[in-house]
Amino acid sequence: MFSVVKSLREFDKIDLAGVLDSVVALPPPGGVVDYRETCFLATYYRTAGLVESFLRLDSAPHFQAAANIARSLFELAVDIKLADRIPGGFLRMVFFVDIEKLHRARKMIEFANAHSDRGIDVSQQAEFVKKNEARIENNRKILWPAPTSGKPRVLKHWSELHISKRVELLGEPFDAMYKFEYPRLSWYVHDGLTGVVNLPAEYFPTVHGYAIALVMRCYTQILECVIRAMKIDRAMEKVHKVLQFATLLPFCKNPEDEERLRSGLLG
């Protein structure tokens, strides 16, 4: 399975990365930002960085770090799939970035003011708030209007949905992945000793395997989304078949198997 992730990454670098890099290099048509494209490209580059890191975690002692990356890729896959299902989803994804920055800047300033004796420098945060607060709050009111009570919503995610509700909305395969794979790996992300105490040594390579399996599935989901969203399949008619070939290639035992697979999928 680890070889499958390596093979998928090679497919990505050979068949997708160059195309997407050229898209990033182009100025937006008419100077107008395409928020949908921005979301797909940003998710793609985050994914590529995570997978590059994951490929360094090539043995069982790395099971905890592997679990962290697998969970992150699951959440990215859910996000990019969900954006089409939520009204204004792509706008919300992009503008939520500013809301998070403003929220964190305010928290840092609040802490510094409450502990003035520590001499914490929050001048950059204060400058950010001063220049951007009005704009960000105005966008917040438009994209996340307050309920009839008038009290602003507490935003923890751009969709306003807990991860359980996000996967419920998406359905297969994310609902099952969330119920069975995601929580098992969460033990290695959060504090506590669940998942490490009173277990035989052979269990930990299995955890590493769980992480690899989730990375493989989520990476594939994200790549397929990007291929469709960026219309790469229109320029490369068989790109989905090439992706399938990259997934199955590591299971070939000899050059003859590889050639049979290649001709069967790609002709």
BAMIKOL-818874 format. One record per residue (C-alpha): residue number from 1; residue in one letter; x, y, z. Coordinates in nm, 4 decimals, decimal comma. Example, Ala and Ser with C-alpha at 12.3 -4.5 7.8 and 13.67 -1.06 7.14 Angstrom:
BEGIN
- selo	nulo	east	north	up
- 1	A	1,2300	-0,4500	0,7800
- 2	S	1,3670	-0,1060	0,7140
This chain:
BEGIN
- selo	nulo	east	north	up
- 1	M	0,0000	0,0000	0,0000
- 2	F	0,2900	0,2348	0,0706
- 3	S	0,4121	0,1679	-0,2827
- 4	V	0,0670	0,2656	-0,4108
- 5	V	0,0986	0,6069	-0,2428
- 6	K	0,4447	0,6479	-0,4029
- 7	S	0,3026	0,5483	-0,7409
- 8	L	0,0139	0,7954	-0,7056
- 9	R	0,2610	1,0707	-0,6207
- 10	E	0,4660	0,9917	-0,9316
- 11	F	0,1503	1,0042	-1,1428
- 12	D	0,0653	1,3384	-0,9828
- 13	K	0,4087	1,4889	-1,0517
- 14	I	0,4242	1,3623	-1,4106
- 15	D	0,0667	1,4178	-1,5290
- 16	L	-0,0860	1,6882	-1,3079
- 17	A	0,1703	1,9098	-1,1359
- 18	G	0,2988	2,0799	-1,4517
- 19	V	-0,0509	2,1569	-1,5767
- 20	L	-0,1550	2,3039	-1,2417
- 21	D	0,1673	2,5037	-1,2048
- 22	S	0,0953	2,6665	-1,5417
- 23	V	-0,2566	2,7572	-1,4254
- 24	V	-0,1173	2,9225	-1,1121
- 25	A	0,1302	3,1208	-1,3231
- 26	L	-0,1466	3,2735	-1,5365
- 27	P	-0,3075	3,6004	-1,4215
- 28	P	-0,6817	3,5683	-1,3497
- 29	P	-0,8942	3,6516	-1,6570
- 30	G	-0,9976	4,0151	-1,6378
- 31	G	-0,8321	4,0398	-1,2992
- 32	V	-1,1282	3,8614	-1,1385
- 33	V	-1,0410	3,5927	-0,8833
- 34	D	-1,2014	3,2537	-0,9477
- 35	Y	-1,2727	3,1372	-0,5933
- 36	R	-1,3662	2,7874	-0,7054
- 37	E	-1,0323	2,7465	-0,8817
- 38	T	-0,8508	2,8961	-0,5821
- 39	C	-1,0026	2,6373	-0,3486
- 40	F	-0,9114	2,3431	-0,5707
- 41	L	-0,5565	2,4632	-0,6319
- 42	A	-0,4894	2,5468	-0,2672
- 43	T	-0,6271	2,2094	-0,1561
- 44	Y	-0,4162	2,0362	-0,4197
- 45	Y	-0,0932	2,2025	-0,3042
- 46	R	-0,1688	2,1330	0,0620
- 47	T	-0,2321	1,7708	-0,0321
- 48	A	0,0906	1,7446	-0,2327
- 49	G	0,2910	1,8804	0,0615
- 50	L	0,1307	1,6385	0,3064
- 51	V	0,1899	1,3399	0,0789
- 52	E	0,5554	1,4397	0,0291
- 53	S	0,5932	1,4423	0,4090
- 54	F	0,4027	1,1148	0,4424
- 55	L	0,6426	0,9401	0,2047
- 56	R	0,9230	1,0068	0,4547
- 57	L	0,7295	0,8061	0,7154
- 58	D	0,8161	0,4714	0,5614
- 59	S	0,8235	0,2387	0,8630
- 60	A	0,6162	0,1411	1,1648
- 61	P	0,7858	0,3693	1,4244
- 62	H	0,6321	0,6635	1,2368
- 63	F	0,2756	0,5408	1,2977
- 64	Q	0,1693	0,8443	1,5032
- 65	A	0,2911	1,1044	1,2536
- 66	A	0,1421	0,8961	0,9714
- 67	A	-0,1927	0,8968	1,1527
- 68	N	-0,1810	1,2768	1,1790
- 69	I	-0,1270	1,3202	0,8054
- 70	A	-0,3928	1,0625	0,7179
- 71	R	-0,6500	1,2505	0,9257
- 72	S	-0,5530	1,5811	0,7640
- 73	L	-0,5954	1,4358	0,4159
- 74	F	-0,9355	1,2968	0,5100
- 75	E	-1,0478	1,6420	0,6252
- 76	L	-0,9127	1,8054	0,3082
- 77	A	-1,0925	1,5506	0,0919
- 78	V	-1,4173	1,6150	0,2795
- 79	D	-1,3726	1,9917	0,2461
- 80	I	-1,3142	1,9959	-0,1282
- 81	K	-1,6034	1,7557	-0,1893
- 82	L	-1,8318	1,9562	0,0381
- 83	A	-1,7702	2,2958	-0,1228
- 84	D	-1,9990	2,2132	-0,4150
- 85	R	-2,2761	2,1045	-0,1774
- 86	I	-2,2893	2,4196	0,0364
- 87	P	-2,4382	2,7411	-0,1123
- 88	G	-2,1504	2,9840	-0,1620
- 89	G	-1,9126	2,7108	-0,0503
- 90	F	-1,6047	2,8292	-0,2397
- 91	L	-1,6503	3,1900	-0,1307
- 92	R	-1,6925	3,0752	0,2257
- 93	M	-1,3788	2,8605	0,2143
- 94	V	-1,1685	3,1533	0,0964
- 95	F	-1,3129	3,4230	0,3235
- 96	F	-1,3060	3,1975	0,6293
- 97	V	-0,9268	3,2307	0,6102
- 98	D	-0,9531	3,6002	0,7027
- 99	I	-1,2047	3,5283	0,9775
- 100	E	-0,9630	3,2806	1,1354
- 101	K	-0,6745	3,5283	1,1113
- 102	L	-0,8823	3,8028	1,2721
- 103	H	-1,0001	3,5705	1,5475
- 104	R	-0,6450	3,4604	1,6311
- 105	A	-0,5074	3,8149	1,6182
- 106	R	-0,7744	3,9307	1,8630
- 107	K	-0,6974	3,6414	2,0976
- 108	M	-0,3269	3,7225	2,0951
- 109	I	-0,3932	4,0902	2,1624
- 110	E	-0,6327	4,0001	2,4433
- 111	F	-0,3709	3,7764	2,6047
- 112	A	-0,0951	4,0372	2,5700
- 113	N	-0,3177	4,3053	2,7279
- 114	A	-0,4050	4,0756	3,0172
- 115	H	-0,0354	4,0066	3,0779
- 116	S	0,1188	4,3474	3,0122
- 117	D	0,4038	4,2690	3,2505
- 118	R	0,5406	4,0115	3,0038
- 119	G	0,6117	4,2685	2,7315
- 120	I	0,4594	4,0615	2,4489
- 121	D	0,4815	4,2418	2,1158
- 122	V	0,1491	4,2259	1,9314
- 123	S	0,2043	4,5283	1,7085
- 124	Q	0,1697	4,3220	1,3903
- 125	Q	-0,1557	4,1710	1,5109
- 126	A	-0,2890	4,5128	1,6114
- 127	E	-0,1992	4,6530	1,2689
- 128	F	-0,3774	4,3626	1,0971
- 129	V	-0,6909	4,4184	1,3040
- 130	K	-0,6881	4,7925	1,2395
- 131	K	-0,6544	4,7561	0,8613
- 132	N	-0,8821	4,4571	0,8037
- 133	E	-1,1390	4,4302	1,0824
- 134	A	-1,4183	4,6299	0,9122
- 135	R	-1,3798	4,4484	0,5790
- 136	I	-1,3696	4,1031	0,7371
- 137	E	-1,6678	4,1673	0,9618
- 138	N	-1,8674	4,2977	0,6657
- 139	N	-1,7905	3,9823	0,4652
- 140	R	-1,8834	3,7729	0,7650
- 141	K	-2,2263	3,9366	0,7862
- 142	I	-2,2881	3,8715	0,4167
- 143	L	-2,1671	3,5107	0,4009
- 144	W	-2,2714	3,4024	0,7495
- 145	P	-2,5704	3,6220	0,8408
- 146	A	-2,6611	3,6300	1,2068
- 147	P	-2,9720	3,4349	1,3133
- 148	T	-3,2906	3,6174	1,4108
- 149	S	-3,1608	3,6499	1,7670
- 150	G	-2,9020	3,8928	1,6285
- 151	K	-2,6135	3,7231	1,8076
- 152	P	-2,3223	3,6528	1,5701
- 153	R	-2,2604	3,2878	1,4898
- 154	V	-1,9603	3,1137	1,6438
- 155	L	-1,7729	2,9925	1,3374
- 156	K	-1,5537	2,6872	1,3815
- 157	H	-1,5671	2,5809	1,0164
- 158	W	-1,6627	2,7617	0,6961
- 159	S	-1,9582	2,5247	0,6427
- 160	E	-2,0895	2,5775	0,9996
- 161	L	-2,1124	2,1979	1,0217
- 162	H	-1,9361	1,9583	1,2571
- 163	I	-1,7239	1,6985	1,0765
- 164	S	-1,9891	1,4328	1,1532
- 165	K	-2,2531	1,6379	0,9699
- 166	R	-2,0186	1,7088	0,6801
- 167	V	-1,9597	1,3399	0,6121
- 168	E	-2,3286	1,2654	0,6626
- 169	L	-2,4066	1,5156	0,3878
- 170	L	-2,1469	1,3617	0,1544
- 171	G	-2,2417	1,0002	0,2167
- 172	E	-2,0408	0,7182	0,0616
- 173	P	-1,7460	0,6607	0,1014
- 174	F	-1,6776	0,9321	0,3590
- 175	D	-1,9465	0,8307	0,6082
- 176	A	-1,7970	0,4821	0,6534
- 177	M	-1,4399	0,6174	0,6563
- 178	Y	-1,5398	0,8601	0,9310
- 179	K	-1,7046	0,5924	1,1442
- 180	F	-1,4362	0,3259	1,1127
- 181	E	-1,0993	0,4687	1,0032
- 182	Y	-1,0882	0,8315	1,1165
- 183	P	-1,1591	0,7742	1,4914
- 184	R	-0,9079	0,4890	1,5110
- 185	L	-0,6356	0,7268	1,3933
- 186	S	-0,7578	1,0089	1,6182
- 187	W	-0,6071	0,8286	1,9159
- 188	Y	-0,2627	0,9270	1,7841
- 189	V	-0,3504	1,2920	1,7262
- 190	H	-0,5005	1,3836	2,0638
- 191	D	-0,3631	1,3446	2,4143
- 192	G	-0,4092	1,0317	2,6243
- 193	L	-0,2796	0,6755	2,6120
- 194	T	-0,5612	0,5039	2,4258
- 195	G	-0,4171	0,3145	2,1317
- 196	V	-0,0719	0,2659	2,2848
- 197	V	-0,1195	0,0991	2,6260
- 198	N	-0,1740	-0,2763	2,6755
- 199	L	-0,1264	-0,3600	2,3087
- 200	P	0,1123	-0,6134	2,1500
- 201	A	0,4101	-0,4801	1,9538
- 202	E	0,2732	-0,6115	1,6251
- 203	Y	-0,0258	-0,3781	1,6557
- 204	F	0,1745	-0,0649	1,5697
- 205	P	0,2730	-0,1652	1,2150
- 206	T	-0,0987	-0,2308	1,1695
- 207	V	-0,1757	0,1288	1,2738
- 208	H	0,0795	0,2453	1,0185
- 209	G	-0,1050	0,0324	0,7637
- 210	Y	-0,4388	0,1909	0,8581
- 211	A	-0,2853	0,5339	0,7977
- 212	I	-0,1428	0,4293	0,4602
- 213	A	-0,4805	0,2919	0,3496
- 214	L	-0,6596	0,6155	0,4416
- 215	V	-0,3938	0,8307	0,2726
- 216	M	-0,4222	0,6221	-0,0430
- 217	R	-0,8017	0,6590	-0,0587
- 218	C	-0,8149	1,0294	0,0281
- 219	Y	-0,5278	1,1235	-0,2027
- 220	T	-0,7099	0,9493	-0,4875
- 221	Q	-1,0351	1,1293	-0,4042
- 222	I	-0,8623	1,4679	-0,4048
- 223	L	-0,6760	1,4024	-0,7303
- 224	E	-0,9972	1,2939	-0,9030
- 225	C	-1,1710	1,6109	-0,7810
- 226	V	-0,8887	1,8303	-0,9083
- 227	I	-0,8789	1,6526	-1,2457
- 228	R	-1,2495	1,7172	-1,3005
- 229	A	-1,2551	2,0692	-1,1558
- 230	M	-0,9574	2,1889	-1,3599
- 231	K	-1,0869	2,0078	-1,6717
- 232	I	-0,7638	1,8120	-1,7105
- 233	D	-0,9668	1,5135	-1,8315
- 234	R	-1,0731	1,7163	-2,1359
- 235	A	-0,7131	1,7641	-2,2455
- 236	M	-0,6011	1,4159	-2,1355
- 237	E	-0,8807	1,1786	-2,2292
- 238	K	-0,7403	0,8789	-2,0419
- 239	V	-0,6139	1,0575	-1,7310
- 240	H	-0,8564	0,8723	-1,5003
- 241	K	-0,7360	0,5433	-1,6499
- 242	V	-0,3754	0,6513	-1,5950
- 243	L	-0,4626	0,7234	-1,2315
- 244	Q	-0,6134	0,3756	-1,2028
- 245	F	-0,3003	0,2295	-1,3633
- 246	A	-0,0806	0,4097	-1,1074
- 247	T	-0,2936	0,2635	-0,8267
- 248	L	-0,2688	-0,0954	-0,9526
- 249	L	0,0899	-0,0876	-1,0822
- 250	P	0,2603	-0,1750	-0,7477
- 251	F	0,0660	-0,5036	-0,7381
- 252	C	0,2258	-0,6266	-1,0624
- 253	K	0,4754	-0,9042	-0,9927
- 254	N	0,6724	-0,8857	-1,3170
- 255	P	0,7031	-0,6855	-1,6426
- 256	E	0,4508	-0,9138	-1,8123
- 257	D	0,1865	-0,8311	-1,5487
- 258	E	0,2622	-0,4614	-1,5932
- 259	E	0,2242	-0,4817	-1,9701
- 260	R	-0,1066	-0,6692	-1,9422
- 261	L	-0,2334	-0,4058	-1,6987
- 262	R	-0,1155	-0,1218	-1,9231
- 263	S	-0,2760	-0,2618	-2,2382
- 264	G	-0,5959	-0,3506	-2,0539
- 265	L	-0,6409	0,0015	-1,9168
- 266	L	-0,4681	0,2252	-2,1697
- 267	G	-0,4817	0,0231	-2,4880
